[in-house]
Amino acid sequence: MTQSRTLSAIEAATNVIFGWMIALITQALVFPALGMQVTLWQNLTISGVFTAVSFLRGYALRRLFVRLVR
């Protein structure tokens, strides 16, 4: 059974959304512990960039594995 591109995107997006929430919480705890003071906007920007990269990586890998299974 193959997975459509739409379902691959939904799966990757769901994974990334949960990862983004975890990243925001982790950054809010870890950055101050390391002496890094960032604003909420900076925290959102940092996590947003990594979230976009994570989504693209997850989608590309899913599509690669779908092709390999054919």
MODELLER restraints for C-alpha pairs under 7 A, 6 or more apart:
rsr = mdl.restraints
at = mdl.atoms
rsr.add(forms.Gaussian(group=physical.xy_distance, feature=features.Distance(at['CA:2:A'], at['CA:66:A']), mean=6.24, stdev=0.5))
rsr.add(forms.Gaussian(group=physical.xy_distance, feature=features.Distance(at['CA:3:A'], at['CA:66:A']), mean=6.73, stdev=0.5))
rsr.add(forms.Gaussian(group=physical.xy_distance, feature=features.Distance(at['CA:8:A'], at['CA:59:A']), mean=6.19, stdev=0.5))
rsr.add(forms.Gaussian(group=physical.xy_distance, feature=features.Distance(at['CA:8:A'], at['CA:62:A']), mean=6.37, stdev=0.5))
rsr.add(forms.Gaussian(group=physical.xy_distance, feature=features.Distance(at['CA:9:A'], at['CA:59:A']), mean=5.92, stdev=0.5))
rsr.add(forms.Gaussian(group=physical.xy_distance, feature=features.Distance(at['CA:12:A'], at['CA:55:A']), mean=5.76, stdev=0.5))
rsr.add(forms.Gaussian(group=physical.xy_distance, feature=features.Distance(at['CA:12:A'], at['CA:58:A']), mean=5.40, stdev=0.5))
rsr.add(forms.Gaussian(group=physical.xy_distance, feature=features.Distance(at['CA:12:A'], at['CA:59:A']), mean=5.51, stdev=0.5))
rsr.add(forms.Gaussian(group=physical.xy_distance, feature=features.Distance(at['CA:13:A'], at['CA:55:A']), mean=6.12, stdev=0.5))
rsr.add(forms.Gaussian(group=physical.xy_distance, feature=features.Distance(at['CA:16:A'], at['CA:51:A']), mean=6.19, stdev=0.5))
rsr.add(forms.Gaussian(group=physical.xy_distance, feature=features.Distance(at['CA:16:A'], at['CA:54:A']), mean=6.45, stdev=0.5))
rsr.add(forms.Gaussian(group=physical.xy_distance, feature=features.Distance(at['CA:16:A'], at['CA:55:A']), mean=5.81, stdev=0.5))
rsr.add(forms.Gaussian(group=physical.xy_distance, feature=features.Distance(at['CA:20:A'], at['CA:47:A']), mean=6.55, stdev=0.5))
rsr.add(forms.Gaussian(group=physical.xy_distance, feature=features.Distance(at['CA:20:A'], at['CA:51:A']), mean=6.05, stdev=0.5))
rsr.add(forms.Gaussian(group=physical.xy_distance, feature=features.Distance(at['CA:23:A'], at['CA:47:A']), mean=6.61, stdev=0.5))
rsr.add(forms.Gaussian(group=physical.xy_distance, feature=features.Distance(at['CA:24:A'], at['CA:47:A']), mean=6.58, stdev=0.5))
rsr.add(forms.Gaussian(group=physical.xy_distance, feature=features.Distance(at['CA:31:A'], at['CA:37:A']), mean=6.70, stdev=0.5))
